[in-house]
Structure formats: structure tokens, C-alpha cells
Amino acid sequence: MDRFILNFMILYKIKSFFIKLYWFLAHLIVDRLLFIIDYVFFFRLKKTNFLPLDLTSQKVLVIAAHSDDEILGLGGTLLKHSTLNHDITILYVTDGCKSFNPSVTRQEMVAMRRHEALNLSNYFSKIKTIFLNKISFEFTVSESLISEIAHAIQNSNPDIIYVLSPIDVNIDHTNAALASFAAIQNIHYRGRMCLYEVQTPLTYLYANRYIDITDFIENKKNILLSYKSQSVMFNSFIKIICYNKLAAIHLPNTNAAEFVRELSEEDILQLIRRSNSINKDKILIMRAKRFLRTSYKSMEKFFLD
């Protein structure tokens, strides 16, 4: 019996390793494809015009699925808010337990990611963190989650909310976004709202505002490299920095930029109505195929039809 249990444990660990390896390689391939597509795409759309995002809102709430989402998508923007002495609250939906790192156990990953989130106080003057601790890649858009997010919004009373884009290959990002939209609608929030990009670019078809982060790009890079739990993903982090610089090529007097879509109330209603379609695919490769096609060919249909 002991030998049977031992063999079972060995097989279980081998299976777990290959599942994690699949996720890592899939993300790696998607990242590399995105960089090539981004390069071509930005040059094709060089005549697109954007307005700079108004950063006068003094109370900021960012809803993230994992600790690092907010820096990947908004690191420079949040640093800019911080220099303006704005209050920043980060709401983390998951515990981030299933990030791929073969040298770290699940429990260690949760502890490391929480520590890394709290460590942001070293970079931002006025920051608060909220942890909902949902299990990564297992949580769903439930009434209890919607209620928790709504409660956090009401307590922080933000002037502007940055929400993950639901058009994303990472299902945690999509579920966190859809739960956020439902919460925002339930409490009739009337402040400003913006979508930000993490795993899948918003692209020039979808974004309508940019933030000049030229003076903050190196600090953003340093914060990303401080996430030791994500050491196997550092190449992807560097890709994000390159993406920020590439995205600024056609912007006036700007060497690095982040992009968001500032949402109207109708935009949110459209996204909620399309939630089942948005979240149809569960397999990563299928999500990547569909969302890449959506974001580079027909993203605007989410708002125009």
C-alpha cells in the first residue's frame, strides 16, 4: 500500500509539472506572436489619433486578477498618479496560486505574491491593497464575488476605476472583468471607468486614450523585475516594456505609453450583454486564437453593433 501511494504521488507530481509546463509554453508562444503582430500593427495604424487620458481624478481604484496585472498594464500610469499625490487602491481578486514556477510550491506562491503586492508601498506614496483571495483559475463570476467587488468600490469611493479588459486570453482576467462590470452596474457607479490591457493588447482599434509614461518607464521595469515569484516570466515582462515603447512611436513627444479605453455606460452594457460570448472558450489556445482575431480585426464590433 505504501508503495502504491508513493507511485501515485510521483505520477501526480509528473502530471502537475506537465500541466504547468503547458501553461508556461502556451503563454510564451502567445507573447512572442503578440510582439511580432504589435510591431506590424502599430506601423499600419500610424494615422490613428488618441487623446491623452485626463489624470485629475484623485481617488483611484484598480481591479486586478493577480498581483502584477496592475503594473503590467498600468505601472507608468499609477506612478504618474502617485507623483500627483493621488490615493491608489488595488483590489486583487485571486491569490495567484497557480502561476508557473517549478521551484515554488503553491503555498509559497500565494505568500510571495501577497508580499510582492504589499511591497508596492515602496514605490507609491499613498497606496492601499485589498485581497479577495479567490483561487486562481478556479473562481467564477458568482453573486458573492460581484457583491465583494461592489462593497470594495463603495468603501473606496473612487473617482476613477481601472478594470481589466475582458477580451483576454487569461480566463482569470476575463472573469475578474465581467464580475467588475456587474458590480459597477449593481451599485450604479457614476465615476470614470477605463479598461486596461495585460495579456491581450487593446490595440489601436479599441483603445481611445493614452498615457505618456516616458518619465516612468524605467521605474515600471524595476517594479516588474522585483516580482521574484514571476522570475520565469521576466522575458514576458521585458516584452511589455518594449511594447510600451513601440506603442509610442506615432505619439507626439512621447517615448513610452500605456493605452486604455475610457468607457461610457453604454460600453459596459454592451460588454455585459456579450459576457457569454466573451467567455465561451476555456482552453488557452482556443482563447488565444479567438481573442487575437477579435482584437486585431473586429474589436470595435463590441461597441458599434
N, C-alpha and C positions, 0 to 999 in steps of 0.2 A: 504493500500500500504506500509506504514512504517513497519507494522508487517511482511508483505511478504518479504521485503528487509532484515529485521532483521533475519528472519528464514533462508533466503538464505545465509546470511553471516555466520551464525552459522554452517550450513551444509557444506559450503565451507571450513571453518576452520577445521572442523572434517575430511573432505576428505583430506585436505593438511597434517594434522597430521598423518593420517594412511599411506599416501604415503611416508612421511619422515620416519615413523617407519619401513615400509617395507624395505627401503634402508638401514637403520641402522642395522636391524636384518640380512638382507642378507649379508652385509659386515662382520658382527660379526661372522656369521656361516662360511663364506668362510675363514676368518682369522684363526679361530680355526682349521679348516680342513687343511689349509696350514701348520700350525705349526706341526701337527702330521705327515703329509706327509713329510715335510722337515726333521724331525728327522730321519725317516726311510731311506729317500733317501740319506742323506749325509753319512750314515754308509755303504750303499750299494756301493757307488761310492768312497770309500776311496783311491783307487789307481789312481784316475784321477789326472793328472798333470796340473798345471797352471803356467803361467809366471806372475811375478809382473808387474803391469802397470807402464810404464815409465812416470814419473811426471815432466819431464823437460820443458814441454810446459808452457810458461809464461803468455799467454793470454787465459783465459778460458771462454767459454760461456756454460751456462746450459739452456736448454729449458724445462720448467716445465708447466704443465697444471694448477696447483694450488700452492699457497704459502704453502709449507711444503713438496711437492714432492721432491725438491732438497735435503732436509735434510733427509727425509726418505730413499732415495736411495743412496745419496752421501755425507751425512753430514760429515763423517770422512774424506773422500777424499778431500772435499773442505777445511776442517780445515787444512789438510796437505798441500794443495796448498797455503793456506794463510800463514802458517809458512815459506813457501819458498818465500814469498813476491810477489806472482803472482797476476795479475789483474783478478778479477772474475766478470762476468756479468751474471745476472739471468734474463731470459725472461719469464714472466708469461703470458700464453695465455688467461686464463679466470679470471673472477672476483671472482670465488669461492663462488658465492651467494647461492648455493643450498646445502652446507654442512649441515648435520643434527645436529641441536642443538635447541631443543624446546624452550629454554629460550632466543633465539636471533632472531630478525627479519631479513628479507632478506637484508634490507639496512644496518643494524648493522653488519651483517656478512661480507658484502663487505668492510665496513670501517675497521673492526677488522683484516681481512686477509691482507689488504693493509698495515696496521700499523705493523703487525707481519713480513711482508716481509721487510719493511724498518728497522725494529728493528735488522735485521741481521748485520747491521753496528756495533753493539755492540760486535759481535763475530768474525768478519772478518775485517782485516786491510784495504783491498782495494777491495771494492765491489760496484757494480752499479746495479740498478734494472730497468727493462723496463716492463711496463704493457700494454697489448693489450686489456684487459677488455672485452673479449668475454663472453657471458652469458653461465655459466656453464650448461652442459648437453643440450644446445640448439644450439651451434655453429656447423658448418660443415666444411669439408675440401674444402674451396672455393678459388677461384683465388685471392680474396682480402687478405685472411689470408695468403696464400702462399707468396704473394708479401710483406706483412708486415714482415713476418719472414725473408725473403730474405734480405730486407732492413736492419733489425737489425743485421743480420750476416755480411753484408758488412760494416756497420758502426763500429761494434765492432772488426772486423778483427781478429778473434780468431785463435790461434794455434791448439786448440782442442775444439770440440763441444761434449757435453754430451747430448744425445737425449733420451727421454722416450722410453721404449720398446713398440712397437705396440701390442705385444702379452700380453694383459692386460684386466682384467675383467671390468675396469673402461673405459667407452667409451670416456671420455674426454682425457685420456692418449693416447688411440689409435688414435683419430683424431689429437691431437697435434703432435704425432709422424709422422703420414702419411703426414701432411702438412709440417713438417720439412724436411722430405726426398725430397719432391717435390721442396721445396725452395733450398735445398742444390744442387740438380741436376740442377735446372734452372740457378744458378749462377756459376756452375762448380767449386764449392768449392773443394780445393785440400789439405786441412789440415787434421788433425786426427779426427776421429769420434768414439764415444763409445755409446752403448746402456746401460742404467741403469734401474734397476728394482724398482718398487714401490708396486703395488697391487698384481702382479703375479711374483713369483721368476723366474729369468733367468735360474736357476739350473745349475748343472754341465754339462748337455748335451749341453748347449747353451753358457754359459759364457766362455771366454778364457783368461781373465786377473783378477787378484785380487789385492786389495789394503790393506795393513796391516794398520788397524786403531786402534791397541791396545792402543796407547797413546792418542787416541781421542774419544774413545767410551763413556766415561762419559760426555765429553763436548757435544757430539752429543745428548745424552739422555737429558741433561739440556736444550738444544735448543728446542728439541721436546716438552718438558713439559712447555715451555714458550708460546706455541700456545694455548692461553686460548679459542679461538674460537672453538678449537677441543677437548675441555675437555671431551666430551662424547666418544672420540676415544682414550683416554690415554692408555687403555688396549692394543689396537692395536699397539700403539707406543712402549710400553714395549715389545710386541711380536717382533717387528723389531729389538730391541736391543738384545733380546735373539737369534734371527735368525743370527745376525752378529757374535755373539759369537759361536753359533753352527756351522756356516759355516767355521770357522777357525780350527775346530778340527783336520783336517788332513794336515794343512799347517805348514811348519817349523817355529818354534819360533814365532808363531802368535796366539794371544788370541782373536782377533776380526778382521773381514774382511768384505769388500764390494766387490761385483763382477760386472764386466761389460763385454760386448762383444765389443772388438775393431773391427770396421767394415772396410771391404775392399769396393772398389767402386762396385764390383760385388754383395756384400751383399746387398747394398742399392738398386740396380737394381732389385734384387730378391724380396725384400720386397715391392717395388713399384708395381711390376708385380702381387703380391699376395694381393694387398690392398683390393680389393673387397671381397676376401675370408676371409681375416683377420677381416674385419669389418662387416661381414654378419649378426651376431646376435645383436639385440638391447636390448633384455631383459636380465637383470643382471644374473639371474640364468642360462640361456642358455649360456651366455658368460663364466660364471664361469666353467660350465661343459666342454665346448669345450676347453677353454684355459688351464684348469688343465690337461686335457687329452693330449693336444698338448705339454705343457711344460715338462711333466714328461715321455712322451712316444716317441714323434716324433718331438720335436723341431728342431732337426738337419736337418729335411727334407726341412726346409725353405732355407737352404743353400746348400744342397747336391743334390737335384733333379733338 
